[in-house]
Amino acid sequence: MIGYAAYADRFAGTLSGIVDHLDHLEALGVTYLHLMPFLEPRPGDSDGGYAVADHRAVRPDLGSVADVESLTAQLRRHGISLVMDLVVNHVAAEHDWAVRARAGEQRYRDYFHILADRHEVDRWEESLPEVFPDFAPGNFTLDDAAGGWVRTTFNSWQWDLNWADPDVFCEFVDLMAWWANKGVEVFRLDAIAFIWKELGTSCQNRPQVHDITQALRQAMRIVAPAVAFKAEAIVGPTDLVGYLGTDEHSGLVADMAYHNALMVHLWSALAARDSSLAEVALHRFPDKPTGTTWATYARCHDDIGWAIDDPDARDAGLDPVAHRRFLSDFYSGQFPGSFARGLVFQENPATGDRRISGSLASLAGLQAALEAGDPARTADAVARILLLHTAILGFGGVPLLWMGDEIGTLNDDSWARDPDHAGDNRWVHRPRMDWRAADEAREHPRSAAGRIWWGIRHVIGVRRATPELDTAAETVVLLSPDTRIMMWGRDHPRGRMVQLYNLSEQVVWFPMHALRQELGDRATELLSGFQYDLTPAVLRIDPFQRLWFTTRGLP
């Protein structure tokens, strides 16, 4: 599958308008369309739609539930599955459940965490991190109408649900079945890591989360067995694999999960021009359980948090705090010589954490290069963009493209003009789709946008014909003899595959023995279609070049 994620309004205006652009998705080879939250949100700031006010209604400006049904029917005719966000941790303070809780209905008060005692709130806060320390500090909000302190992990108007109440579980089973009947094929379980609350813990990644997810999946296997779950859990490697199922939950929880570590380490390696940290971290990454897969991506609607484990950084010879600081400086353009144009999001002075907003193309150097009118820098930026996409397409799993990245969309510098977005700079990488630019990219293959469009489309076509990328196989990180080159291997009954990625602006003369010991004396390079003799001493790898070697079809 090839995935594509977009805001419906920013992609096509309305849900029905998406049908007019299915040719664009088909041309890319998309088979999986994730539309960002389209349910009716609270008025005003809604965390990008993640503060849901009505689970059975669509944002009026996007259309109606009938439009969703019509869209899913059209998508299915084009071989595309619809993915829907289901926010499982919280609802908007304006949701009917919250309104009835405020009115004193005990059933609905039990749907939430409402504490009457401020001292009890303080006991919980002792162990809880803050998600949005800048504009939503703390984890509780005093609500006079509710008569207490309401648990609000994200924003004051996003009320956390109490999954210890069986009625909450039943509500969500009913919602999933209802939307499956409208044609939804995949549910993205948003903020799944936060749903179980336990005093004295961070209230993230608790084992009960996996019990609940398995129960939800089993319920859906009865009523809608083709429906799949995708876990949105941006957590460390050891915790992440739990969302696909380990031990008694093995292969019985979510069908896929975001490979956040791959995304982070690709950006880290490009900034450092060095694969050492990625080698250490990805080599240690647990294998996925049988029957599950990763969702791989280079950019999405969210910010980038530098989720780099301290032991991994130290084993790669790096100071973890200093390296995370370097990455934030580099991708916000503050580091001397940086090619990136990003913005710092949610700086936490207490921890030093600084996340990054910005479009893929702007972070990869295209914006700065175009503004400078520098063809060489533009070529490097385009090559970085293609390298990132080739890596997520070559890793295995379901690669996800973020709307506009296929044509090199730059930062939207007008993001703060919308009062609902002015306090959240993540809107810098959520611009409206520029369909004129998309047409020009297709018509002018030598332009920067054209090279990106046709380059990504070419790799997707090669991927479709490459059995070595079957999701059943694992990507193994190989030890590269040159740290400027990232080296991955995959085994398949039809042949061995080795991928090389030059992370630098330099020509690398790569020791050929590293390829021979993996592939033998000959191999086919799939992206070019050329056969290579691997007996010479070295292989020339151009700046940011990507190479997919296979032994398939060779004697």
N, C-alpha and C positions, 0 to 999 in steps of 0.2 A: 504494500500500500504506500501511497504518497499522500502526505497530509498537508493541509493548508489551513491557516487560522486567520480569522478576520472579524472585525466588527461589521455587522450587517449594514448599519447606516453609513459607515465610512467606506465600505466596499461598493455598495450599490444603492444607498438611500433607503430602501425598504427591503423586506423579505421577498416580495414579488419581483423587485428589481434585480435580484441575484440571478434569476433565470436568464436575463439578457446578457450575462457575462459568463455563462457556463462554457462558452467556447474558449475563453481565456484559461479556465481551469483544465478543460480537456486537453488543450494544447500543451500544457505542462505535464499532463499525465496524472492529475490529482484524482484520488479515489476516496478521499476522507476529508470532509469539510467541517472544521470546528468553527462554529459561529459563537463569538463571545456573547456574554449574557444578553438574552433577548426577552427575558421575562420582565414583567412590569416592576420597575424599581421604585424606591422612594423618590419624592420630588427633590430637585436640586442635586447636590453632591451625593452620588450613590456608589462611590468606590468603583466607578467604571461599570456599574450594573450589578455588582456583587452584594448590594443591599436590596434583597428581593422583597417587595411588598405584597405580591400576589403570585403564587406558584402556578396558577391556572389561567393567567392572562399574559398577553404579549404587550410590550411597550406600544402604546397607541401610534406613535410616529413610525413604527416599523411595520405595523399591520395587525393581524389577528391570528388566533389559533387556526382558523381555516386557512390562512396563508401559509402557516407552517406545514399543514397537511398537504397543501398543493405543492409546496417547495420540495418536501421529501419525496413525493411521487415523481416530480421532474428529475430530482437528483438520482433517484434509483434508475430511471431510464438511461441516465448517463453513466451508470456504474459508480456513483458517488454516495457514500454513507454520511448521514448528518450526525455530528457530535454536538451535544448540548451540555452546557454548564449546569450542574446541580450543586448549589452551595449548601453543604451539609453541616457546617459549623454554626451558622447564624442566619437570622432573618432581619429585615429592616424593623426598626422600632415602630413603623407604621403598619406592619403586617397585622392581619386580623388576629393572629394568635397573640401578639403582643398587646393589641388593643383590648382584647378580652382578658388578658392577664391583668392589665391596669384596672379594668373594671371590677376585678375581684373574683373572677371565675377560677376556682381552685384548680380545675383540670388544666387550664392554660397557664396558671402560675407555675404549675409543675413542669411545664415545657421549658422553663428557663431557670437560671440560677439567680435568685433574688435574696440578698442577705439583709437582715434588719440591723445588724450590729457592725459598726465601723471597725471595732477591734477584730472581728472575724475577717473582715476585708483585709486588714493589715497582715493577718496571719497568712492569707493566701498570697498576698503581694510579695512576701519575703522570697519566694522561690520562682516567681514568674518573670520572664523577660518581657520586654516591650516590643511590639511589632512596629508601631509608628511612633517612636519617641518624640519626633518633632511636633506633629499636630494632633496626636492622640495618646498622650502619656498615660501610663497606668492601665489597669485591666478591668476596672469597675467604674460605673457611672451612677451617680445618685439620681434617682427618678422619684420625685415626690408622689406622682400619681400611682406608681407601683408600690410605694411605701417602703422603699429600701434601695440598696445598692445592687444594680444589675450587672452581671458579668458581660463585659464588652471587650473582647480580646483585641479587636481591630479598631473600630471607631465607636464613638459614644452612641451612635444610632444603628449599630449592628449588634443585636442581642444574641448572645451565645445560647444555643439549644442544650437542653439537658437530656443526653442520650441514655441516661440511666432510667428514664421514664419510657416504658414500653410503647406508650401511645405515640411518642415521637418516631420510633422505629416504624410503627404501622403507617403513620402519615407518609413517610418517605417511600415505603413499598408501594402504597397506593399512588403516589405521585409518579413514580417510575413506570408503573404499569400504564397509567393514564397517558403519559407522553410516548411510551413505546407504541401505544395504539395510534398515535398521531404520526408515527414513522421514524421517531428517533432511534438510532441504532447503537450509539455509544454515549454513555454518561461520563462526563469528566467530574469527578468527585472533588469539588473545590474545598481547600482547607481541611481535608480529611484528617491530617495529623493532629488537629486541635480538638477533636470532638469529645474526648474523654477527660474529665476533670478529676484530679486527685490531689488533695492537700499535701503540701510538702514536696511537690514535683514541679517540673516545668510545664506540665499538662500538655506535653507533646509526645507523640510516639508511644503512648501507653499500650500495653498488650491488648487491652479491651477494644482498641480501635480495630484490630484485625479480627477479633471475634465478631464485632458488629458488621464489618465489611463482608466477611464470609457469610453471615446470616442474610445480608441483603442480596448477595450474589445467589445464594441458594433459592431465595424466594423468587428472584427473577428467572432463574433456570426453570422454574415450574411454569410461570405465566408467560415469559418471553425469552425463550432459551437462546435466541440469536443476539440478544443485547450484550454488549461488552462494557466493562468498567475501565476507566483510566484514572489512576490515583494522582492527584496533584499534591505531592508531598515533597517539598524542597528541603530535604534533610540530608544528613550525612550518609555515606555508603552503607554502613552497617545497619542503620535504621531503615534505609530506603528499600533494601531487598525484602524487608518484612511486609511491605505493601503489595508485593507479588506473591508472598506466602513462603514461610519457612516452617520447619518442623511439622506440627500437626496441621498447619495452614498451607503447606506447600502446594502451590498451583491452584489454590482455592479462594484466593482473595481477589485482587484486581487483575485484569488481563494484561494491562500495561501500566508503566509508570514513567514519569519524566526522568531522563538521564541528565540531571542537573550538573553532575560532576563533569561529564564530557563537555558540556557547554563552557563551564568555568575554565577547564584546563585548556581548551582550544584557545580561548581569549588570552589566558595567561601565557601560553607558549608563544603566541604571535607577538605579544608585547616584549617577551624576553628573548625571542628568537632562539629558544632553547626547549628541547623536549624532555629534559631530565625530570622535572616535577611531574609532568603528565605521565611519564613512564612509571614512576613510583606509584602515583595515586591510582591510575587505571589498572596497573598490574595487580594491585591489592583489591580491586573492586570485586565484590562477590559475583559469581555467576548467577544468571537469572534462573528461576525454577523452570522445569519443563512445561511447555504450553503457555508461557508468558513471553512478553517482549518489552523492549524499551521504546519509548518515544524520544527520538533524538532531535535536537534543535540547536541552532546557533543564536537565534533571537526570538523573543516572544513579546507579548504586550507588557510584561513586567520589567522591573529593574533587574540589574545583575548584582547579586550579592557574592562576595568572594568566599565561597564555602570551601576553603582549603584547610584540610586537617593539619594541625601543628606537627604531628610526627612525620607526615608525608613531606612537609616542607623541610624539616630538619634533615631527614634522610636524603633529600636532594641537595643538601648543602646550603639551605636558605634559612634565614631568620623569618619565621612565619608572620610575625607582626610587621616587620619591615617589608616583606614581599606583598602583603595585602595593601600596605600603604602605597607601595610603588604602583600597584595595579590601579588603585583609585586615582593616584596622581596622573598616571599615564593616560587612562581613558577619559579623564576630565580635561586633558590637554595641558595640565600643569607641569608635567615632567618635560625637561628640555629634550627636544627632538621628537616628541610624540607626534604621531600622525593622526591622532583621534580627536574628535569633537563630541565629547559627552558632557553630562551634567551630574554633579553629585546629588544623590537622593538620600534623604534621611541620615544625616551625619549624627552619630552618637558619641559625644565627647567622652562619656564614661568608658566606652569600650574601644573607641577609635574606629568603629565600623562606619564605612562610607560606601554606600551602594552607588550604582551608576545607571543613569538613563541615557538613551540615545539610540538612533536607528543603527542597524547593522552597517549600512554603507558609510554613515558618518563616523562610527567607531572604527571602521576599517580604513579610514583615511581618504575616502572619495570626496567628501565635502571640502576638506582643506585643499586637496589637489586641484579640484575644479575651480575653487576660488582663486588659487594661485595661477591658474592657467598653465599648469605644468604637465605636459603629456607623459613624461617618465613617471612622475608620482601618481598620475591617474592610472597608468598601466599597472603599477604596483598595487594600488588600491583595488582595482578590478580583479587582479590575481589573488589578493587576499580573500575577497568576497567569494570567488570561485573555490578557493581552497577550503574555506569554512563549509560551504555547501557540499563539496565533494566528500569531506570528512563525515558529515552527518548522514550522507547518502551511502557511504561505504562502511559505516560501523555496523550496520545490521539493525533490524527493528523497523519502526515506522518513522521515517523522517518527516519533520514538520517545518513547512516554510511559513514565515510570518508575512502577512499582506504587504506587498510593495517591495519586499526584499528581492524579488525576482527581477525587478527593474532598477534596483539601486536607489530606492527612495531615500532622500536625505532627511535630516531633522526638520520638524515643522516649528520654525521659530515663532510662529504666531500662537503657540499653545496657550500662553498666559492671558490672551485676550478674552477667552471665555471665562466668566466669573466662576463657573462651576468647576473649572480646571486649574484656576490660577495658583492654587496651593499645592498642586501635584504635578511635578515636572515630568512624570512618566508620559504625559500626553505629548511630549516632544517626539516620541516615536510611535504615535498613533494618528498619523495624518489621514486625511481622506485620500482614497485611491485616485491617482491621476491617470485617467483613462487615455488622455491624449499622449502622455508620456509612455504609456504601455503600447499604444499603437506605433509610436515613433521607434520604440525599442525593437519591435518586430520588423519594422520597415527599414531600419538603419543598423544593420548588424555590426558595423564598425564603430558606432558610437559607444560610449562607456556603458549606457543602459542596454544597448543591443548586445554587446559582448557578454554582459551578465545574463540577460534573458536566454540567448542562444547557447551560452556555455552551460547554464544550469539545465536547460532542456536536453542538451546532449548527454550530460552525465545521467540524468533520469532515464533516458533511452538506453544507455549502456547498462545501467543498473537492472532494468527490466529483463535484460537478456543474460543476466549473470547469476547462475544457480548458486555460486559460492556465497551469495549474500542472502540465502535462505535463512529465515529467522531462527531455525533450529540450531544453526552453527553459532559458536561464540567467537568474538573478536579477541585475539590475544595480543597484548602489547609486547613487541619484541625489543630487545636491547639494541639500540642503534649505535654503530661505531662512530657516528658523528652526531653530536647533540643538536645540530641545526635541522636534522632530519627526524621526523616522527615515523615510526615503522610499526605496522600492524600486520598480523597474520590471521588467516581463516582456513580451516580445513573443511573439505567437502568431498564426498565420494567421487565426484567427477574431476577433482583437481585441487591443488593447494593454491591459495591466493596470498600475495604479499602486497601491501600498499605502502607507498612512500610519499611523504609530504615535506617539502622544503619550507621551513618556517621563516626563512630569511630572504633578504634582498640580494644575497650573494650566490654566485655559481658554486655548487658543492661538487667536488670530485669524490664520489662515494665508493668506498672499498667494495669491489664486486664479490669478494668472498662471502660477505654477509648475505647476499642474494643467492649465491650458489649453494650455500649450505641449507637454504630453505627450499630452493626450486630446482636445483640441478643446473645443467649447462645451458638450457634454453627456456624461454618463457615468452608468452604473448602479453603485450601491454594493451589492455582493453580500451583505454580512453583514446588512444591513437590508432589502434588496430595493427600496430607493427609487431613483428617478431624480433626478439633480442637474443643475441649471442652473449651469454653471461661469462664467457671464459676470459675476456680482457681483465686487466688489473683494476680498472676503475670505471665508473659510470658517471657521466656528466649529468647533473641535475640542475636545471635552470632555476632562477629565483621564483619561489612560490609554486614551483612545478608540482603536479600531482601525478602519480604513477600507480596504476593497478595492474600488477603482474599475476598471471595464472599459468599453470601447467596443463590446464584442460585441453584435450584434443591433441596433445603432443605425445609421441611415442616414448 
